[in-house]
Amino acid sequence: VLQKGLKENFADAQVSVVDCPDLTQEPFNFPAKGICGKPRIADVGGVPYLIPIAQKEKVYDLNTVAKDIELPGAFILGAGAVSSRVLGINAEFIPIVKTKSEKKPAVNGSYVAQINPADKGCLLEKYSSKYTDCEFGLLANLYASEGQPGKVIEVKANGRTGELNFVSCLRQTLEKHYGEKPVGMGGTFIIQKGKAKIHIMPPEFSACPLNTDEDVNNWLKFFEMKAPLICQPVIVSRDPGFDLRVEHTHCFSHHGEGGHYHQDTSPDSVQYLGYFQPAELLFRIDRPQETHLVGRD
């Protein structure tokens, strides 16, 4: 299903089932070997807690989320916002955490991408270089598993010929094929070659309400970042009525760039390599009572 859909949007695409590579190795350096074992997705909080006006009191903990999704000790990947209570500012959160279990403390391999106060560029830092907690704020889309090795879906796509970004192409392909039945996936992919459009939220929350997508885009800071970028997507083919964010992808790198992935900007030369696992369960945590569709891209 995925290969067929990707070939409509990329010059070359191959999808196969392979053994998950050891994700503790380069370029991932994750605190778990794989993305297999009781795979599940959690959508926590939501964009309505960020805009129109940020509700800074919305703070969560990945160790608590792991218990809430009935998988204490889970290995969690995904995309979210930092806890401004901890950092004192707003920033992009790239969660990569082996949560605590009865026998082991949490291992936090997460990154934070923020606007560098010095030059207004990207400042990407390892979370554990400054903080010891596992907090995040406002919203997150998370893929969780036992972090075990096992069989995964390997996706290779080169040379983008269509308008859709890599993640949207995967999601819309699933939606087209499975229709009413929601299918979720998570994992990691590398933009091996090329460049990508990435945003980072400003350090200050907007004092004026952000009421439209245009307001949000004017508030966000956009960059073109270069490969290799290691991205953590969470995808649900369609929302079964839980007010989900159906796709959300954050990325980091080893050259100081990272943030929220939008699209590659070098369609001819871009190369994607990804490893995905379909999720068995979906958990909706702290769903906003008042909602809207602004800023979901």
C-alpha positions, 0 to 999 in steps of 0.5 A, spaced: 500 500 500 505 504 502 509 503 496 504 504 491 502 511 494 509 513 494 510 512 487 505 517 485 509 522 489 516 520 488 521 518 482 523 512 486 520 508 492 521 502 495 517 499 501 519 492 505 519 489 511 526 488 514 529 487 521 529 494 525 536 497 525 540 498 532 537 504 533 543 505 539 548 506 533 549 512 529 546 516 526 540 515 531 544 514 538 537 512 541 536 509 548 533 503 545 535 498 540 528 498 536 521 501 535 517 494 536 513 491 542 506 493 544 506 499 539 501 505 541 500 512 539 498 517 544 495 524 542 496 529 549 493 536 550 493 539 543 494 545 539 488 549 542 492 549 548 497 553 544 493 558 540 490 562 540 493 564 547 498 559 550 495 555 557 502 555 560 499 551 566 498 545 561 504 541 563 505 533 562 510 528 564 513 522 559 513 517 565 506 519 567 504 518 559 507 511 559 503 509 565 497 512 562 498 508 556 499 502 560 506 501 558 511 503 564 518 503 561 516 505 554 520 508 549 517 514 546 519 518 540 515 524 537 513 531 537 511 536 542 512 543 545 517 544 551 515 545 558 515 553 559 515 552 566 522 548 566 525 552 560 522 559 562 521 559 554 517 556 549 521 551 544 520 545 540 521 538 543 523 532 540 522 527 545 526 521 545 525 517 552 526 511 555 521 512 560 522 509 567 520 502 570 520 499 576 528 497 575 531 503 571 531 510 571 529 514 565 534 515 560 532 522 556 535 522 549 531 528 547 533 534 544 530 542 544 530 546 538 529 554 540 531 560 537 538 562 539 538 569 542 544 571 540 543 570 532 536 568 531 538 562 528 537 555 530 539 553 537 539 545 538 541 542 544 540 535 548 535 536 553 539 532 558 545 537 558 541 542 562 535 538 565 534 532 569 526 531 568 521 528 563 516 534 562 513 537 556 508 542 555 501 544 551 501 538 546 505 532 544 504 526 539 507 520 541 509 513 538 511 508 544 513 501 544 517 497 548 523 499 544 525 492 542 528 489 536 524 486 531 521 486 524 519 494 521 517 497 515 523 500 511 521 506 507 526 508 501 523 514 497 528 519 492 526 525 488 520 528 490 515 529 484 509 531 487 506 536 492 506 532 498 511 532 503 514 525 505 509 524 511 503 527 508 504 522 502 504 516 507 498 518 511 494 520 505 496 513 502 493 510 508 487 514 508 485 512 501 486 505 502 483 504 509 478 509 508 474 509 515 478 505 519 484 509 522 491 506 521 496 509 525 504 509 525 510 511 528 518 511 528 523 514 525 526 517 518 532 520 515 532 525 510 539 523 507 540 528 502 537 535 500 534 540 505 528 541 508 523 547 511 523 547 518 519 551 523 521 553 530 516 557 535 519 563 538 521 563 545 515 568 547 508 566 547 504 571 542 501 576 547 496 577 541 491 571 540 493 567 534 486 566 530 488 564 523 493 560 520 496 566 517 497 569 524 500 562 526 505 562 520 507 570 521 509 568 528 513 562 527 520 562 525 521 558 518 528 556 516 531 551 511 535 546 514 540 541 511 541 533 511 542 529 514 536 530 519 533 525 523 525 525 524 520 522 528 513 522 525 507 520 528 501 519 523 494 517 524 490 516 517 484 519 519 481 522 526 476 517 528 473 523 532 478 524 538 480 531 535 487 528 533 493 532 530 493 526 524 501 528 523 506 531 526 514 530 525 520 533 529 527 532 527 534 533 530 541 533 527 548 532 529 550 539 526 546 543 530 539 544 526 532 541 528 525 543 529 518 541 526 518 538 519 514 541 513 517 539 507 523 538 503 526 544 499 530 540 494 525 535 491 530 533 485 536 531 490 532 529 496 533 522 499 528 519 505 530 512 509 525 510 514 523 505 519 516 505 521 511 500 525 503 500 525 500 502 532 495 497 535 492 502 540 491 509 540 490 513 547 487 520 547 490 524 553 487 531 556 483 532 550 481 540 549 474 541 551 474 547 546 477 546 540 479 549 533 483 547 526 488 553 526 495 551 526 494 543 525 499 543 519 
